[in-house]
Amino acid sequence: MVKLTDFPNGFKLVTEKFEGSRSSVISYHIGTGSGMETEMNNGISHFTEHMMFKGTKRHDSIEISKLFEDCGSVNNAYTGKEATCYYVKCIDEYFYKCLDIMTEILFESVFPEEELNKEREVISEEYNMSFDEPDDILSDILAEKAFEGNALARKIIGTKENIARFTPYDIKEYLKEKYGSNNIVLSICGNVDHDEMVDYVEKHVLAKCLPKLKSKENIFPASADPKGGFISYEKDFQQASVAISFPALPYYHEDMHKLALICNALGGGMSSRLFRAMRENKGLVYNVYSSVSSYKNNGTFEVDFNTSGSKLEEAISEAGRCLHEIFDDGISEEEFKRQLVNAKSSLIFGRENIMSVALLNGKYATYFGKPFDIDKHLEGYTRLSLDEINAFAKSLFDPGRISVAYVGDSRHIKNLDLLSIAKSGR
């Protein structure tokens, strides 16, 4: 059972007990990411995440690494558009030691300038490497077009200029702006007792928290109003990479269950329409899939594939045709039944993975301030009807707001209007 405690300073603790588990996951979630940045500090969330492991008041970066390794634990962190997360997975024997280390990192890091300058070089290399991976480039430029005019359009890693000039002062000021007590969730999963964790937070966390943010009302990016369009990054890659996107639903919108079934029917597996049409029937691609990206106030529906330059026109035409077909005509009774079972299975499977549970519980509490209720979400699927889904599909799809991103050799698109082909679906 998921339990959540909201402390007077706004700090939140969410736990889920796994009886008999010999391992636990401890994760700190902060409601901030590149979508909460400005042009001048784009990349600061990611930079801050890196620096959290580079020294505290009591331990330097090497000592921190050894402390985790002495526990046999697995620790890491990630930065997204709207969230930053620090986590560790450990065995029960070292649970409190790892919890202490994670708490120390989050609340007692000092950001030594020498370490910052070394990490600046590391992040600069990461930035350079991001232009060598077609899929990474595709994701970044698609967001730039799909969320044009909105903070979600910015790259998580930031700009080369910003990376070069961030200082310890910048990070400390950023913490004051975004890491307030009412913007942090501690999510723990394992064979743990919620009341004991409440006691831990009261004794070891609350006094270390930065003051509450004055207002969280506008902390998440506002709803975008994308017009769609075409964007490309042209480089001599072997394959052509394409993404087609259009506006969809924000995180856990009341119609998200309907969208999930449509998405899975279109490109969620080997029986999906895209896979059958583009790979099995015509051999146009090796890999193709559809996905939904959801944020607090925004969302997109996306189709991605890689193909050869010679097959590019036919591939994007086929992808556009499948999009039009499923949103204009809906899904079949057979698809409805299959994807309903798959969606429920996926949700239940996820709740049996201790890492997935900790991260989902933390994300959900960060967005909504309440515990995730799996029964409620399963019920959301149970209530669906085929007619409702297909009526919803017609209302959502707007070809006029499609965005198309292309990464590959410029020769392959010399005489092609990929956006028009995707919009028309022929």
Buried (B, 14 or more C-beta within 10 A) or exposed (E): EBBBBBBEBBBBBBBBBBEEBEBBBBBBBBBBBBBBBEEEBBBBBBBBBBBBBBBBEEBEBEEBEEBBEEBEBBBEBBBBBBBBBBBBBBBEEBBBBBBBBBBBBBBEBBBBEEBBEEBBEEBBEEBEEBEEEBEBBBBBBBBBBBBBEBBBBBBBBBBEEBBEEBEBEBBBEBBEBBBBBBBBBBBBBBBBEBEEBBEBBBEBBEEEBBEBBEEBEEBBBEEBEBEBBBBBBEEEBEBBBBBBBBBBBBBBEEBBBBBBBBBBBBBBEEBBBBBEBBBEEEEBBEEBBBBBBBBBBBBBBBBBBBBBBEBBBBBBBBBBBBBBBBBEEBBEEEBBEBBBEBBBEBBEEBBEEBBBBBBBBBBBBBBEBEBBEBEEBBEBBEEBEBEEBBEBBEEBBEBEBBBBBBBBBEEBBEEEEBBBBBBEBE
